[in-house]
Amino acid sequence: MTVLHVSDLGVNLAGRQVLDHVDLTVAAKEHVGLIGPNGAGKTTLLRALLGLLPVRTGRIEIDGRTPAEARGTIGYVPQRHEFVWDYPVQVRTAVMTGRTHRIGWLRRPRSEDRNAVQEALERVDLTRLSRRPIGELSGGQRQRVLVARALALRPKLLLLDEPFTGLDVPTQEILTRLFRELTAEGTAILMTTHDLPAAAETCHRLCLLNGTVVADGSPDELRDPAVWLRAFGVARSEQLLHSLGVSR
C-alpha cells in the first residue's frame, strides 16, 4: 500500500527553482533513502511534504490526503541543530510536544497522549532519563529525543533529516534497529542521509535527488557508478566511488 505519492512536484524558494518534476513513492513497510549533494533539495522536499512550503506544480498525497489533512499522521525528525536545546523542559515534556497537533493548544494531555509518549520513550531507550532537562543530554540522547517526539504521533509516515549525523556507534545501532522494527510494523520511512554505505545497507530503495529524481531503485539496482556521478553532478570522484564500494 502506497503511503506517500509525489507526482510532478515543483518547488521554488526565493524565486529560485529548487525542485522540478519530482516523482516519488514510499509504501508501507518501506525504508527509502533520499540521497544527493548539498543543495540538491532534500530538506526542501521534506518541508514540502510537511506542508511547510508552497508547491509550484504537482501533487503530494499522504495516505490519500493532502499534507495539511494528513499532518497528524506524519512524524518528522529534523536535524539536531534545528531544535532549541536550552529551553528549560524535561525529556518527557519535549517528547509530548510531538503530539501538540492532536492535543490542541492550551489543552492538557489525555491518557492516550501520556501512553503514546511512554511508548515512544521506551522504544528509544530513554525511559530512565525522562525527567532529565534536555539541555543536559548528550548528542546521541538528543537525537533519540527527536525520534521519540516523532514516534509519539504513532505516524504512518516518518520523515528523517540526516538522523545519523554526528552520532556514536551505539546510538546509530539503536536507531538502525528501531527503524527496521518500524518498517516491519508497517511504517513508511523517508530518510535523507550523507552516509551512503549505511543507506545502501539499511534502505530498501534509494532515491538519488539533484533538483529532480536522477535514479530510483534498490541498492543492487544502482551499482552503476555513472548514475551516482550524475546525481552528484561530478565527472569523477574517487571518494564518492570508494564510499559506494564501486569502481569505474
N, C-alpha and C positions, 0 to 999 in steps of 0.2 A: 504494500500500500504506500503510495506516494504521500509524504508529509509536506515536503517543500517543492514547489514548482515555480520556477522563474523562467519567463519567456520574453525574449527580445528586449531585455532591460537596458535602459539608458539613463545615466545619472550625470548631471553637471554640478560642479562646485565652483563658485566664484567665477562663473562664465566659462569655465574650462570643462571639456568633456573628459570625464574620468572613466566611465563605463559605457560601453556601446554594444548592442546586440548580444547581451549575456543570456545564455540559456543554461539552466542548471536544475537538476532534480536531486532530492535526497529522500530515500524511502525509509520507512520504519525499519529498525534493526540495522541501519547502515551508518557507518562512520566514514565521512568524506573529508579528505584533507584539501584545503584551499591553499595552493602554492603559487608563489610569484615573487618578483623582486619588490624592493621598496618602491612605493608609488604606483603599484600595479592596480590598486583599487580594492584590495582585500577587505580592509576595515570599512571602506565606503560601502561595500556590498553588505556587510553585516548590519551597518546602521540603516541601510535602506530596508533590509528585511525586518528590522525592528520598527519601521515606520518613522524613524527619526530624520530621514532625508526625503525630500520630494523626488519622484522619478520623472524623467523627461519622456520616456517611452516605455512601453512594455507592461508586463503584468507580474505581480507576485501573489501567489496563493499559498497559504499555510493551513494545512488540513482543510482545504476547500474554502478558506476565508481570506479576507484582506489582512495585512499586518495589524491594523487597528482593531479589527474584530477578534484576531487570534492572540492579542497581546498577553492575555493571561495564561497562555499555554507555551510561551517562548521563554526559555531560560537563557540568560546572557552572562558570560564571564568576560569582563573587559580586561585589558592589560592592567597590571597591578598599580601602575603609576596614575591611573585614572581615578582611583578610589582615594577618599580623604582619610588617611590612617591616623591622623592626630585628633580626630573627632572623639570626644570622651564617652565612648559606649563600649559595652562588653560584646564578646563574640556572639552570644545568643541574640542580642538585640540587633547586631549588624546583619545576622542571617535572617532575622524576622523582616527586615526591610525589603527582602526579596518578595514578600507577599503583600506589600503595600497596595498593589493594584487590586487584589482580591479583598483585602480587609476594608479598604477605603480610608481616606484621610480623616484623622482625628477620631477614628473608631478603635476600640480595644480588640486585640486578638481574641479569637474564639478557640475552643478546644481543638478544633480541626487545624487551626493555624499553628498552635503550640505543638501538636503532634507531628505536623509536617516539618517543623523546624528541628524537633528532636530527631526525627528520622534522618534528616539531611546531615546533622552533626554526627550521627553515628556512622553514616556512610563515608564521611571523610576523616573519621577517627579524631574528632575534636570534642567529644563529649566532656572529657576531663578538663578542657580549657574553656568551657562555655561561659564562665564568669570572669575570664581574664579580659582586661582592656585591650582593644585591638592594637593600640599603639605599642604594646609590649611584645607583640608576636614576631617571630622570625619570618623571613621571606617565604619559606615553604608553608608555614602555618597561615600566613596571609592569603596565599593562593588557595588554600583549602577552604578558607572562609568565603572567598568569592565563589568557589564551586558550590559550596553548601547553600549560599544565598540564592544561586540559580536553581538548585535542586529543590529548594523549599517550595517552589511552584509546582513541583511534580510535572515538569514540562514534557510535551510531546516532541518538541524541537529544542535542542541545546546548541547554542552558538558559542564557540570558544575562540577568543582572540589571543593567540600566542600563549597558550596555557603553560608551556614548559620552559619559557624563557627564564634563565637565571635560577633554576631550581636545583636542589641537591638530588642525588640519585634516589634516595629512599622516597622522597616526595614524588618524583617522576614515576616511580614504580607503583605507588599508591594510586595516583591518578590514572595511570595506564590501565591498571586492573579495574578501577571503578568505571572507566569509560567502556571497557569491554562488557562489564556486567550490565551497564545501562542499555547498550545496544542489544544485548541478548534479551533484555526485558521488553524491547520494543521502541526505545527512544531513538530518534533520528539525530545524528550529530554532524555539525559542520564546523570544522576547525581550521583556522589559519595557523600556519607554523612555518618557521625557517629551518626547523630540524628535519631535513629531508630524509636521512636514514630512518629516523623514528617514524616518520609519516609513512614511508614505504613499508615498514614492518607492521604498523598497527592499523592503518586505514584500509577499508575495503576498496575504496576508489580514491583517486587523486584527480583534482581539477586544477589544471595549470592556467592561471589567470594573468593577463597583462593587458588591462583595458577591456579585453574580451576573452572568451574562453579559447585558449590555444589548443588544448587537448584535454580529454576526459576519459579515464579508463582505470582499470585495476593496475596496481604496481607492475605486474608482469606484462601488461599490455603497453606500458610506457617505458620500455627499455631502450628505445632508440635515442641516442644522445642528441640527435638533431632536433628532436621535439623539445628537449629541455633547454638547449641553447637558444632556440627560437623564442621560447616562453620567457627567458631571462634577457632577451634582446642583446645577446653577445655572439660574436663569431666563434669564439672558443674560450673555455675557462677550465683549466686543469683542476682547479679547486672544486668547481661545481661537479665535474665529471668524476673526480675521485670520491666526493661525498656520496655520489649515487652508486659507486662501485661499477661504473661502466667506462668504456674507453671508445675512442673514435678512430 
